[in-house]
Amino acid sequence: MSMYTIEDLHYLMIRLRRPEDGCPWDLKQDYVSILPSTIEEVYELVAAIENRDFANLKEELGDLLFQVVFYSQLAEEEQRFGLVDVVDGLVEKLLRRHPHVFPDGTLQSHRDKSLKVDESSIKQNWEKIKETERGDKGLPGLMADIPQALPAMMRAQKLQKRAAKVGFDWTQTSAVLEKLKEEVAELEHAIEVREANNIDNTGNVEEEFGDLLFSCVNLARHLNLDPERSLRQANAKFQQRIQFIEKKLEGDGKGFSDLSEQELDQLWLQAKANLVSEG
């Protein structure tokens, strides 16, 4: 049995958007309206990979690919560019960014296999190429091309990495930890001022809390951790512990509101011990 191709997918998208006999839902969509679906598909793909759910990985990759095809079709209808232009631009950029694989900048070129490739020099060259690309686009400033719409934690990572490339960074993790402690103290002070004076300085507390989160992201970067992944793991752990407590309460015919704070603390410790033993 023959398999469908990317050309078939492109044709399917054209049919979905054809005014005379297309899909009413697809026809009324635009760039902004399908953004939530795109974000959702990305996170579903992330979940499949992190859960090693390879049975669904192929489908999630397909769902994400469809988003690319959809945006490309919208642009093609406006005579801006099409799917073939997206592919062409991507291949051209990757050829340019991998001179250690394609020395002549063509798919047919090959590097001398006898020459060893140093990973650190590849990374440095990669950054130089990207910097040149930013200059070619006429983007002003070191961080001008970091999208404002990125999730705040991801954008913090990118801002910090970009600053680190020009030497604006701590060299020791211990210094980052000290900064984190400093931010905790400043947040505590802001909270104390609000409570002692019974005033609404929420803006100041929020600012200090933001600084604390920013420092946490910075620490994660220095520890070579992905803060988003770390938080997802913490979320999953918290959910598992709550589910353990729910089952215990259900078995006793009780609810959360039936227990004191001390009793809930005891159940929480049980949940922690149970999940550690299972792990």
C-alpha positions in Angstrom: 0.0 0.0 0.0 1.4 3.4 -1.0 2.0 6.0 1.8 0.9 9.6 1.8 3.6 12.2 1.3 4.2 15.8 2.4 2.8 16.8 -0.9 -0.4 15.0 -0.1 -0.6 16.8 3.3 -0.1 20.1 1.5 -2.9 19.3 -0.9 -5.2 18.3 2.0 -4.5 21.7 3.6 -5.4 23.5 0.4 -8.7 21.5 0.2 -9.5 22.3 3.8 -9.1 26.0 3.1 -10.8 26.1 -0.3 -13.7 28.5 -0.1 -16.2 26.7 -2.3 -16.0 23.2 -0.6 -13.6 23.4 2.3 -14.1 22.9 6.1 -16.0 25.8 7.7 -13.9 25.7 10.8 -10.5 25.7 9.0 -11.8 28.5 6.7 -12.5 30.9 9.5 -9.1 30.5 11.2 -6.2 32.9 11.0 -2.7 33.2 12.4 -3.8 34.3 15.9 -6.8 31.9 16.3 -4.7 28.8 15.9 -1.9 29.9 18.2 -3.4 28.2 21.2 -3.6 24.9 19.3 0.1 25.3 18.3 1.1 25.8 21.9 -1.0 22.9 23.1 0.5 20.6 20.4 4.0 21.5 21.5 3.3 20.6 25.1 1.6 17.4 24.1 4.8 16.5 22.1 6.9 17.3 25.2 4.8 15.1 27.4 5.0 12.2 25.0 8.8 12.5 24.9 9.3 12.9 28.6 7.0 10.0 29.3 8.7 7.9 26.7 5.3 7.4 25.1 6.7 6.4 21.7 3.3 4.9 20.8 1.9 8.4 20.6 5.1 10.3 19.6 4.5 9.8 15.8 1.0 11.2 16.1 2.1 14.2 18.2 4.8 15.0 15.7 2.2 14.9 12.9 -0.1 17.2 14.9 2.7 19.7 15.2 3.7 19.4 11.5 0.1 20.2 10.6 0.4 23.5 12.5 3.4 24.4 10.3 1.4 23.4 7.2 -1.6 25.5 8.4 0.5 28.7 8.9 2.2 28.2 5.6 -1.1 27.9 3.8 -2.4 31.1 5.3 0.7 32.9 4.1 0.5 31.3 0.7 -3.1 32.6 0.3 -1.8 36.1 1.1 1.0 35.6 -1.5 3.7 36.0 1.2 5.4 32.5 1.0 4.4 28.9 0.9 5.4 25.5 2.4 8.1 25.0 -0.2 9.6 28.3 0.8 9.6 27.4 4.5 11.4 24.1 3.6 13.8 25.9 1.3 14.7 28.5 3.9 15.2 25.9 6.6 17.5 23.8 4.5 19.5 26.9 3.4 19.9 28.1 7.0 20.9 24.7 8.3 23.5 24.3 5.5 24.9 27.7 6.5 25.0 26.8 10.2 26.8 23.4 9.6 29.9 24.2 7.6 31.7 21.4 9.5 29.3 18.9 7.8 28.6 20.7 4.5 31.8 22.7 3.8 30.7 24.1 0.5 27.2 25.0 1.8 25.5 22.4 -0.5 23.8 19.1 0.3 26.3 17.3 -1.9 29.4 18.5 -0.2 31.3 16.4 2.5 34.0 17.3 4.9 37.2 15.4 5.1 36.4 12.5 7.5 40.1 12.3 8.5 39.8 15.7 10.1 38.6 15.7 13.7 35.8 18.1 14.6 36.0 19.9 18.0 32.6 20.3 19.6 33.6 23.5 21.4 34.8 25.2 18.2 31.6 24.1 16.4 29.5 25.8 19.2 31.6 29.0 18.9 31.2 29.0 15.1 27.5 28.4 15.5 27.1 31.4 17.7 29.2 33.6 15.3 27.0 32.5 12.4 23.8 33.3 14.4 25.2 36.7 15.4 25.9 37.5 11.7 22.4 36.5 10.8 21.0 38.9 13.5 23.1 41.6 12.0 21.9 40.8 8.5 18.3 41.2 9.7 19.2 44.6 11.1 18.1 43.8 14.6 19.3 46.5 17.0 20.8 45.4 20.3 22.0 42.2 21.9 18.6 40.8 22.8 16.4 42.4 20.1 15.5 39.0 18.5 14.4 37.3 21.7 10.6 37.1 21.3 8.5 39.0 23.9 5.8 36.3 23.6 7.9 33.5 24.9 6.9 31.9 28.2 8.6 34.0 30.9 10.8 31.3 32.2 12.0 30.4 28.7 12.6 34.0 27.9 14.6 34.5 31.1 16.9 31.6 30.1 17.5 33.1 26.7 18.1 36.6 28.0 20.7 35.2 30.5 22.4 33.1 27.9 22.7 36.0 25.5 24.2 38.2 28.2 26.6 35.4 29.2 27.9 35.3 25.7 29.4 38.8 26.1 30.8 38.1 29.5 27.9 39.5 31.6 27.7 36.5 34.0 29.0 35.0 37.2 31.8 32.5 36.8 31.0 30.6 40.0 27.8 28.8 40.9 28.4 29.9 44.5 28.0 33.5 43.5 24.6 32.7 41.9 23.5 31.0 45.1 24.5 34.1 47.1 22.4 36.3 44.8 19.5 33.9 45.3 19.8 34.3 49.0 19.9 38.0 48.6 16.7 38.0 46.6 15.0 35.9 49.2 16.0 38.4 51.9 14.7 41.3 49.8 11.4 39.5 49.3 11.1 38.8 53.0 11.7 42.5 53.7 9.0 43.6 51.3 6.5 41.2 52.8 7.4 42.4 56.4 7.0 46.0 55.4 3.6 45.3 53.9 2.4 43.4 57.0 3.9 45.7 59.6 2.5 48.9 58.1 -0.8 47.3 56.8 -0.2 48.9 53.4 -0.7 47.7 49.9 2.8 47.4 48.5 1.8 44.5 46.2 3.8 46.0 43.4 7.0 45.9 45.4 6.4 42.4 46.6 5.7 41.2 43.1 8.9 42.9 41.8 11.0 41.1 44.5 9.2 37.8 43.8 10.0 38.2 40.1 13.7 38.9 40.9 13.7 35.7 43.0 12.3 33.6 40.1 14.8 35.2 37.7 17.6 34.2 40.0 16.2 30.6 40.2 16.4 30.4 36.4 19.9 31.7 36.5 20.9 29.1 39.1 19.4 26.4 36.9 21.4 27.6 33.9 24.6 27.4 36.0 23.7 23.9 37.1 22.9 22.8 33.5 19.3 22.2 34.4 16.2 23.1 32.5 14.0 25.0 35.0 10.8 24.3 33.0 11.5 20.5 33.1 12.4 20.7 36.8 9.2 22.5 37.6 7.1 19.9 35.5 8.7 17.2 37.6 7.9 19.0 40.8 4.3 19.4 39.6 4.0 15.7 38.9 5.5 14.8 42.3 3.1 17.1 44.0 0.1 15.7 42.1 1.1 12.1 43.0 1.3 13.0 46.7 -2.1 14.7 46.7 -3.5 11.6 44.9 -2.0 9.4 47.6 -3.7 11.5 50.3 -7.0 11.5 48.5 -7.0 7.7 48.4 -6.2 7.5 52.1 -9.0 9.9 52.9 -11.4 8.1 50.6 -10.7 4.9 52.4 -11.4 6.5 55.8 -14.6 8.1 54.5 -13.2 11.6 55.0 -12.3 14.7 53.1 -9.6 17.3 53.3 -11.8 19.6 55.3 -12.3 17.0 58.0 -8.6 17.1 59.0 -6.6 19.6 61.0 -3.4 21.2 59.6 -1.3 18.8 61.7 -3.2 15.7 60.5 -2.7 16.8 56.9 1.0 17.3 57.5 1.2 13.8 58.8 -0.5 12.5 55.7 1.9 14.5 53.5 4.9 12.9 55.2 3.3 9.5 54.6 2.8 10.4 51.0 6.5 11.4 50.6 7.7 8.2 52.3 5.4 6.1 50.1 6.5 7.6 46.8 10.2 7.4 47.9 9.8 3.7 48.6 8.0 3.1 45.3 10.7 5.0 43.5 
